[in-house]
Amino acid sequence: MTDLKLFNSLTRQIETFSPVHAGEARVYTCGPTVYNYPHIGNMRAYVFADILGRTLSWKGYKLTHIINITDVGHLTDDADAGEDKMEKMAAEKAQSIWEIAQHYTKAYWADVKALNIRQPAKWSVATDYIEEMLEFAKSIADKHCYECETGLYFDTSTVADYGKLARAVTEDGEGRIDTVEGKRHAADFAIWRKTPPGEKRQMEWDSPWGKGAPGWHLECSVMGEKLLGFPFDIHTGGIDHREIHHPNEIAQNQAFCGCGSLDVASHSGANIWMHNNFLIERSGKMSKSSGEFLRLQLLIDKGYHPLAYRMMCLQAHYRSELEFSWEGLEAALVRLKRIVMMVERMPDSETGDPSHPKFAPMRAKFADAMSDDLNTSIAITALEEALAVKKVDAGVKRAVIAEMDAVLGLNLFGITRHDLRIRPKSATITEAEIEDALARRKAARAEKDFATSDALRDELTEIGVEVMDGDPLGWEWKLT
């Protein structure tokens, strides 16, 4: 099988994947801070990580994939300033922070399921590792940290090549990070935050530096080392993490391991760092502060199956910006419908041997695409070409499609054309009523009563039903 080549954000190069442990792949993905619902831009990161994990499994590696749940320590400003996001939301909702965490964790997991994202080996919850965080912090405190009024801070000058991942270091350090009184350097960051005098947090623990809570960056270093061991194979996250969170995590890893220069990638704690690019939405509704922001449930409420969004993500390379539009989502849904209908038309048959010579070009194209830094857009065309092959054993064809779908995760044998027709939340007419009107319209057309046919079509249009005469998908209608 073709070697798997991946883009390493740390070295800015395409590299051949070579596992730390023979036959294994150990992956850590930065998960959500569960203070609010994830928006669809957040979920792009997990679709990408899922594709990576599926590809590693397809390549034959024993995959151990960890995704963390941040329920403490993440501030309202990613640049290590502001209020704790969890504490802030708990106060706004007048609920306990534990209730907030549980509610939004379940909402995130629902989106994971809806997008057919595989379960990781473990969901690692930050507050389950407080003791380990304290031990980690104590082990690096003497050589790499200093204490000030607000907490224990990491001195970024004590490790080599700080900020190399972001490539954003200036003469003044990380200038975009706000100055905190007592910090030695602008880029220094909190390992432990003290609870301010006279205040009490819902989440706080005793430490050698006073009662408080861990800094956001600490949890990923601790859980990555505890669950995967340093160095592990691949660390993933959104491109926003590449600028602050991951450089800080790397600095902690270097300190913990006593590692030197980042010219040796493994000194960072992982051999390869991978980041998906942003999902861009021009109206600004991606932001969680915008009220009705773009979360997966909104897409469903408007009549789009969640797997249409997965298809939309797969049509672009994970390192490319992806612009969201309703027209683009509709196009992705139509493409998915077309594929699902082709799968539905395949005769039932026992799965055969996919290595049939007729499918060799498509399987090679698919393998080359996925091995070339997860080029899913080309892989989908290989899948479509395989579906178009005629006069071949049905079991063989099913085996080829199943092999490809195991990597792309579109659940092609688990969904039907009918499943993809989601009723918009705003719809007032029932599906039975639509089908009845269409049956009467069909009868009128058969009798060449075009006046009645046109009148029925106009009535359906007025209540938001688009009748698609001659639709090549055989879809007949959709709710608008």
C-alpha positions in Angstrom: 0.0 0.0 0.0 1.1 3.6 -0.7 3.0 5.3 2.1 0.9 7.8 4.0 2.2 11.3 3.6 1.0 14.1 6.0 1.7 17.8 6.3 3.5 18.6 9.6 2.7 22.1 10.7 5.8 22.2 12.9 8.2 21.6 10.0 5.9 23.0 7.3 6.7 20.0 5.2 5.0 16.9 3.8 6.4 13.9 5.7 6.0 10.1 5.4 4.1 8.8 8.5 6.4 6.5 10.5 4.9 5.3 13.7 6.7 5.7 17.1 5.5 2.2 18.0 5.5 -0.4 15.2 2.0 -1.2 13.9 0.4 1.5 16.1 -0.9 5.1 15.6 -1.4 7.3 18.7 -3.3 10.5 18.0 -4.4 13.3 20.3 -7.1 15.8 19.2 -7.9 19.0 21.0 -11.6 18.7 21.9 -14.2 21.3 22.8 -14.6 23.6 25.7 -18.1 22.6 26.8 -19.5 26.0 27.8 -21.8 26.3 24.8 -22.9 24.4 21.7 -20.3 23.8 19.1 -20.7 25.6 15.8 -20.2 23.9 12.4 -16.7 25.5 12.1 -15.8 23.7 15.4 -17.1 20.5 14.0 -14.9 20.7 10.9 -12.0 19.9 13.1 -13.5 16.6 14.3 -14.6 15.6 10.8 -10.9 16.1 9.8 -9.6 14.2 12.8 -12.1 11.4 12.1 -10.9 11.1 8.5 -7.3 10.9 9.7 -8.2 8.2 12.2 -10.1 6.2 9.6 -7.2 6.5 7.2 -4.8 5.2 9.8 -7.1 2.3 10.5 -7.5 1.6 6.8 -3.7 1.6 6.5 -3.6 -1.2 9.1 -2.5 0.6 12.2 -3.9 -0.1 15.6 -5.3 3.3 16.4 -5.5 4.9 19.8 -7.3 8.2 19.4 -7.8 10.5 22.4 -10.1 13.6 22.3 -10.3 15.8 25.4 -13.2 17.6 26.9 -12.2 20.9 28.5 -14.5 21.6 31.4 -12.1 24.0 33.3 -9.4 26.5 32.7 -10.2 27.9 29.2 -10.5 31.7 29.4 -12.8 33.9 27.3 -9.7 35.2 25.4 -7.6 32.4 23.9 -4.6 34.7 24.5 -4.7 33.6 28.2 -6.8 36.5 29.5 -10.3 37.2 30.7 -12.8 35.1 32.6 -13.0 31.3 32.7 -15.6 30.4 29.9 -17.2 27.7 32.1 -17.6 29.9 35.2 -18.9 32.7 33.0 -21.6 30.6 31.4 -22.6 29.0 34.7 -23.2 32.4 36.1 -25.2 33.6 33.1 -27.4 30.5 33.2 -27.7 30.4 37.0 -26.6 26.7 36.9 -23.8 24.8 38.4 -20.7 24.5 36.3 -21.0 20.7 36.4 -24.6 21.0 34.9 -23.2 23.3 32.2 -20.4 20.9 31.3 -22.8 17.9 31.2 -25.4 19.6 29.0 -22.9 20.9 26.4 -20.8 17.7 26.4 -24.0 15.7 25.5 -24.8 18.2 22.8 -21.3 17.9 21.3 -21.5 14.1 21.4 -24.9 14.3 19.6 -23.2 16.3 16.8 -20.4 13.7 16.7 -22.9 10.9 16.2 -24.9 12.9 13.6 -21.8 13.4 11.5 -20.9 9.7 11.7 -17.6 10.5 13.6 -16.2 7.4 15.2 -15.8 7.2 18.9 -12.2 7.8 20.1 -10.5 5.3 22.4 -11.2 7.7 25.2 -12.9 11.0 25.9 -10.5 12.5 28.4 -12.2 15.0 30.7 -9.9 17.7 32.1 -11.3 17.7 35.7 -10.5 13.9 35.9 -6.8 14.7 35.7 -6.3 17.5 38.3 -3.9 15.5 40.4 -1.8 14.6 37.4 -1.8 18.3 36.4 -0.5 19.3 39.8 2.2 16.7 39.6 3.2 17.8 36.1 3.3 21.5 37.2 5.4 20.7 40.2 7.9 18.8 38.1 8.6 21.8 35.9 8.0 24.6 38.3 11.6 25.1 39.6 13.3 25.3 36.3 10.6 26.8 34.0 8.0 28.7 36.1 7.7 31.7 38.4 5.0 32.8 40.8 3.2 36.1 40.8 0.0 37.5 42.4 -2.3 35.9 39.9 -0.7 32.4 39.7 2.1 30.3 38.5 3.4 31.3 35.1 5.6 29.5 32.5 8.7 31.4 31.5 8.9 30.9 27.7 12.5 32.0 27.6 13.5 28.7 29.3 12.8 26.5 26.3 14.3 26.4 22.9 12.4 27.7 19.8 9.3 28.9 21.6 6.6 29.8 19.1 8.2 27.9 16.2 4.9 26.2 15.4 3.1 29.5 15.0 6.1 31.2 13.3 4.8 34.4 14.7 7.6 35.4 17.2 8.7 39.0 16.9 11.4 40.9 18.8 8.8 41.7 21.4 7.7 38.1 21.7 4.0 37.2 21.2 2.8 40.8 20.9 -0.8 39.9 20.5 -0.9 38.5 24.0 -2.1 41.0 26.6 0.4 42.0 29.3 -0.5 40.7 32.8 1.1 42.5 35.8 4.0 40.5 37.1 4.7 38.6 33.9 8.3 38.5 32.8 7.6 38.3 29.1 4.4 39.0 27.1 4.3 35.4 25.8 4.5 33.8 29.3 1.3 31.9 30.2 -0.5 30.6 33.3 0.2 27.0 34.5 -2.0 27.6 37.5 -4.4 30.4 38.2 -5.0 31.5 41.8 -8.6 32.3 42.8 -8.6 36.1 43.4 -8.8 37.1 47.1 -12.4 37.3 48.3 -13.7 35.2 45.5 -14.8 31.5 45.3 -14.9 29.6 42.1 -17.2 26.6 41.5 -14.2 24.7 40.3 -11.1 25.2 42.4 -8.4 23.0 44.1 -5.6 23.3 46.6 -2.1 23.6 45.2 1.4 24.7 46.3 0.6 28.1 44.7 -2.7 28.6 46.4 -6.3 27.6 45.8 -7.2 27.9 42.1 -7.5 26.1 38.8 -5.2 24.9 36.1 -4.4 26.9 33.0 -6.0 25.8 29.8 -2.8 24.7 28.1 -1.8 22.4 31.0 -4.5 19.8 30.5 -3.5 18.7 27.0 0.1 18.2 27.9 -0.9 16.1 30.9 -3.5 14.0 29.2 -1.3 13.5 26.1 1.6 12.2 28.1 -0.6 10.2 30.5 -2.7 8.4 27.9 -0.3 8.2 24.9 3.2 8.8 26.2 5.8 11.2 24.8 6.4 11.4 22.0 3.2 10.1 20.4 2.5 10.1 16.7 0.1 12.9 15.8 -1.5 15.9 17.5 -4.4 17.6 15.7 -6.5 20.7 16.2 -8.0 23.7 14.4 -5.6 26.2 12.8 -6.5 28.7 15.6 -4.7 26.4 18.1 -1.5 26.7 16.0 -0.9 30.3 17.1 -1.1 30.2 21.0 -2.5 27.0 22.5 -0.3 24.5 20.8 3.0 26.5 21.1 2.3 26.8 24.8 1.5 23.1 25.0 4.8 22.3 23.2 6.8 24.5 25.6 5.3 22.5 28.6 6.2 19.2 26.8 9.8 20.4 26.3 10.1 21.3 29.9 8.6 18.1 31.2 10.8 15.9 29.0 14.0 18.0 29.3 14.0 18.3 25.6 16.0 20.8 23.5 15.6 22.3 20.0 12.4 21.8 18.0 14.6 21.0 15.0 13.9 17.5 16.4 10.1 17.3 16.0 9.7 14.6 18.7 10.9 17.2 21.3 7.5 18.9 20.9 5.7 15.9 22.4 4.4 14.6 19.1 6.1 13.7 15.8 3.5 15.4 13.6 1.3 18.4 14.3 -1.7 18.7 12.0 -4.2 21.6 11.7 -7.4 22.0 9.7 -8.1 25.4 8.2 -11.1 27.7 9.0 -14.7 27.4 7.9 -15.6 30.9 6.7 -19.1 32.3 6.9 -19.5 35.8 5.5 -22.5 36.9 7.6 -20.7 36.4 10.9 -23.1 33.9 12.3 -20.4 31.4 13.1 -19.7 33.3 16.3 -21.3 31.9 19.5 -21.9 35.5 20.6 -24.2 36.2 17.6 -27.3 34.6 19.0 -28.6 32.1 16.4 -25.1 30.9 15.4 -24.5 28.2 12.8 -24.7 25.0 14.8 -25.5 21.6 13.3 -29.0 21.6 14.6 -29.8 24.8 12.6 -28.8 23.0 9.4 -31.1 20.1 10.4 -33.9 22.6 11.3 -33.6 24.0 7.7 -34.0 20.6 6.2 -30.4 19.5 5.6 -29.1 16.1 6.7 -25.9 16.3 8.8 -24.0 14.1 6.4 -24.5 16.8 3.7 -22.3 19.0 5.9 -19.7 16.1 6.2 -19.8 15.8 2.4 -19.3 19.6 2.2 -16.2 19.3 4.4 -14.8 16.3 2.4 -15.1 18.2 -0.9 -12.4 20.6 0.2 -8.9 19.7 1.4 -8.6 20.0 5.2 -5.8 22.6 4.9 -7.9 24.9 2.7 -10.3 27.5 3.9 -13.8 26.3 3.3 -16.5 28.9 2.7 -19.9 28.0 4.0 -23.0 28.9 2.0 -26.5 27.4 1.9 -26.1 27.0 -1.9 -22.9 25.0 -1.3 -24.6 22.9 1.3 -27.5 22.2 -1.1 -25.0 21.1 -3.8 -23.2 18.8 -1.3 -26.6 17.3 -0.4 -27.5 16.7 -4.0 -24.2 15.0 -4.6 -24.7 12.8 -1.6 -28.2 11.9 -2.7 -26.9 10.9 -6.1 -24.3 8.6 -4.5 -26.8 7.1 -2.1 -29.3 6.4 -4.9 -26.6 4.6 -6.8 -25.8 2.5 -3.8 -29.5 1.8 -3.2 -29.8 0.5 -6.8 -27.0 -2.1 -6.2 -28.4 -5.6 -5.8 -28.2 -7.3 -2.4 -25.3 -9.7 -2.5 -22.7 -11.2 -0.2 -19.6 -9.1 -0.1 -17.0 -10.2 -2.6 -13.3 -9.6 -3.2 -12.6 -5.9 -4.0 -9.4 -6.7 -5.9 -11.2 -7.1 -9.2 -9.2 -5.8 -12.2 -12.1 -3.5 -13.3 -11.8 -1.6 -10.0 -8.0 -1.4 -9.9 -7.8 2.1 -11.4 -10.4 3.5 -9.0 -8.9 1.8 -5.9 -5.4 3.1 -6.9 -6.8 6.6 -7.4 -8.5 6.4 -4.1 -5.4 5.1 -2.3 -3.1 7.7 -3.9 -5.5 10.5 -2.9 -5.9 9.5 0.7 -2.2 8.8 1.1 -1.4 12.3 -0.3 -2.2 14.2 2.9 -5.8 13.1 3.0 -7.0 14.4 -0.3 -10.7 13.6 0.2 -12.0 15.6 -2.8 -10.2 13.3 -5.2 -11.1 10.2 -3.2 -14.8 11.0 -3.6 -14.5 11.1 -7.4 -12.8 7.7 -7.2 -15.8 6.4 -5.3 -18.2 7.9 -7.8 -16.2 6.3 -10.7 -16.4 2.9 -8.9 -20.1 3.3 -8.5 -20.4 3.9 -12.3 -18.8 0.6 -13.2 -21.2 -1.7 -15.0 -21.4 -5.4 -15.7 -19.6 -6.6 -12.6 -20.4 -8.9 -9.8 -22.6 -7.0 -7.2 -20.7 -8.4 -4.3 -17.4 -7.2 -5.6 -18.8 -3.7 -6.2 -20.3 -3.6 -2.7 -16.9 -4.6 -1.3 -15.1 -1.8 -3.2 -17.7 0.9 -2.1 -17.6 -0.4 1.5 -13.8 -0.2 1.6 -13.9 3.4 0.4 -16.8 4.4 2.6 -15.0 3.0 5.7 -12.5 5.8 5.1 -14.8 8.6 4.0 -17.5 7.8 6.6 -20.6 8.8 4.6 -22.5 5.7 6.0 -23.6 4.8 2.4 -25.0 1.4 3.4 -26.7 2.8 6.5 -28.8 5.6 5.0 -31.4 5.8 2.3 -32.6 8.4 -0.1 -35.6 8.9 2.2 -33.4 9.5 5.2 -31.8 12.4 3.4 -35.1 14.2 3.1 -35.2 16.1 6.4 -38.4 18.0 7.2 -37.6 21.7 7.9 -38.7 22.8 11.3 -40.8 25.7 9.7 -42.8 23.3 7.4 -46.5 23.3 8.1 -47.6 20.7 5.5 -47.1 17.0 6.2 -45.4 14.6 3.9 -48.6 12.6 3.4 -50.4 15.8 2.2 -47.6 16.5 -0.2 -47.7 13.0 -1.6 -51.5 13.2 -2.0 -51.3 16.5 -3.9 -48.6 15.1 -6.1 -50.7 12.0 -6.9 -53.6 14.2 -7.9 -51.3 16.3 -10.0 -49.8 13.2 -11.7 -53.4 12.0 -12.5 -54.3 15.4 -14.0 -51.2 15.4 -16.2 -52.0 11.9 -17.4 -55.4 13.1 -18.4 -53.7 16.2 -20.0 -55.6 18.4 -17.6 -52.7 20.9 -17.4 -54.8 23.7 -15.8 -55.4 21.5 -12.7 -51.8 20.3 -12.8 -50.4 23.9 -12.9 -52.9 25.0 -10.1 -51.7 22.2 -7.8 -48.1 23.1 -8.5 -48.8 26.7 -7.7 -50.6 25.7 -4.4 -47.6 23.6 -3.4 -45.1 26.4 -4.2 -47.1 28.9 -2.1 -46.7 26.6 1.0 -43.0 26.0 0.4 -42.9 22.8 -1.6 -40.8 22.9 -4.7 -42.0 20.4 -7.3 -39.1 19.2 -9.5 -40.5 17.8 -12.7 -38.0 15.7 -14.6 -35.6 15.7 -11.7 -32.8 13.2 -12.6 -32.6 12.1 -9.0 -36.2 11.1 -9.1 -36.7 13.2 -6.0 -40.0 14.9 -7.2 -40.2 17.5 -4.5 -38.5 19.2 -1.6 -39.5 21.6 1.1 -37.9 25.1 0.8 
